[in-house]
Amino acid sequence: MLPRLSDTIAAVATPPGSGGVGVVRLSGPEALEIAARVWRGRDPRTSPGGRFWHGWVTDPESGDAVDEALLLVFRAPHSYTGQDAVEFQTHGSPAVLRRVLELLLAAGARAAGPGEFTLRAYLNGRMDLAQAESVLAVIEAESETARRQALRGLTRALSQKIEGMSRKLLDLLAHIQALLDYPEEGVEPHEAEQVLQEVIAEIDRLRATARAGRRVREGARLALVGAPNAGKSSLLNALLGYERALVYHEPGTTRDYLEAPLELEGVPLVAVDTAGVRATDDPVEAAGVARALEAARAADLTLYLADRSAPRPEPPELPWKRTLKVATKADLPAAWRDPEAIEVSALTGAGLDALRRAIRERLLGAADEGEVWITHERHLEALNEARAHLEQALGAEDDLMGMSVEAALEALARITGETVDEAVVARIFQNFCVGK
């Protein structure tokens, strides 16, 4: 069950820890009245919306000041939640924020649940469900590409695409209904197949972005695998831009794998530098080799590195469909060449840009960064369902076609939240932080 909109809720809206400024947020029918009970300064109940006021948060029981602060008033419906709302901007001390929240709860507010402010924005029509999910995506974005895609969802780019497809299907459905209800009135035949094919093509364009959307939202694992002294640690350091892995001229320096986060071409990655892969009787080194191959199997993409200046080694068993070949030490004379391998030099930087582009292409595919991407599994499931219904509609009799088009419309409407049950809504918002 969703929480009641009639409650006035309060929460700290800034992350845990100390900071220069902290924010405590209040929203609900009694927000202005409750704020007035703890505020010494301009009365929030008579304040116009969208204005800052200087004053003091005080304990109404003792009259003691808690902190000097700014108060910002929003009046319904012109607020984030669509309700009367107040924000207290105090110093960012955890003790101050905790005390301000305690006073608001004692004055009549209820502690907000995860995402409850954004939930109210959705329930009050301030945003649709796809926009609400984008709020969380903006908060969680770990790369510039993820931020841009989340912002497109927040500005209704995805919702507008869904609405455009829905309008075409609604027009078609109305025409079908007219044919069925008034066959004697001479209603013009409809171009059903053309409309259905157009919408299916639009759905397919969106579906094609789902892999890229998932990668920029969730990140990917990149394993560096190769024989000892193939240059794995040097390449990792070059991609990171700083020395994370120990590099030494003797083979076998890395005996276990190490991980390092990085953003590469807009994709958040965890790069895994592994032990050199070769036949060995040393049980410690053999364990490292086993872990290296295990890391390759678990990775979203593997870079298989081979020293181009030395005799070419026998490659290990790798998931080659998810592997890029990399010829390292391209600054030295070549002992061999492979047209499928990307030649790089960690020392000079040669080939690194080409490698970055190749990694991005393998992870994201051909998705155009200028377009909106599907970044949530829930959206992809709804698009798949809508497409299946439209495929059933192709070539069907008018009555059956109408039923399939109606089912497709219901699936599309789930993306923006027009047809979605409370359990799904509750599950979406439970992933939010308290205070948003």
Secondary structure, DSSP 8 states (H G I E B T S, - for coil): ----TTS-EEEE-S-SS-EEEEEEEEESTTHHHHHHHTEEES-GGG--TTEEEEEEEE-TTT--EEEEEEEEEE-TTSSSSSS-EEEEEEEE-HHHHHHHHHHHHHTT-EE--BTHHHHHHHHTTSS-HHHHHHHHHHHH--SHHHHHHHHHHHTTHHHHHHHHHHHHHHHHHHHHHHHHH-GGGT-----HHHHHHHHHHHHHHHHTTHHHHHHHHH-EEEEEEESTTSSHHHHHHHHHTS--S---SSTT---S-EEEEEEETTEEEEEEE-------S-HHHHHHHHHHHHHHHHSSEEEEEEETTS---------GGGEEEEEE-TTS--S---TTSEE--TTT-TTHHHHHHHHHHHHHTT--TTS-----HHHHHHHHHHHHHHHHHTT--HHHHHHHHHHHHHHHHHHHTSS--HHHHHHHHTTS-BT-
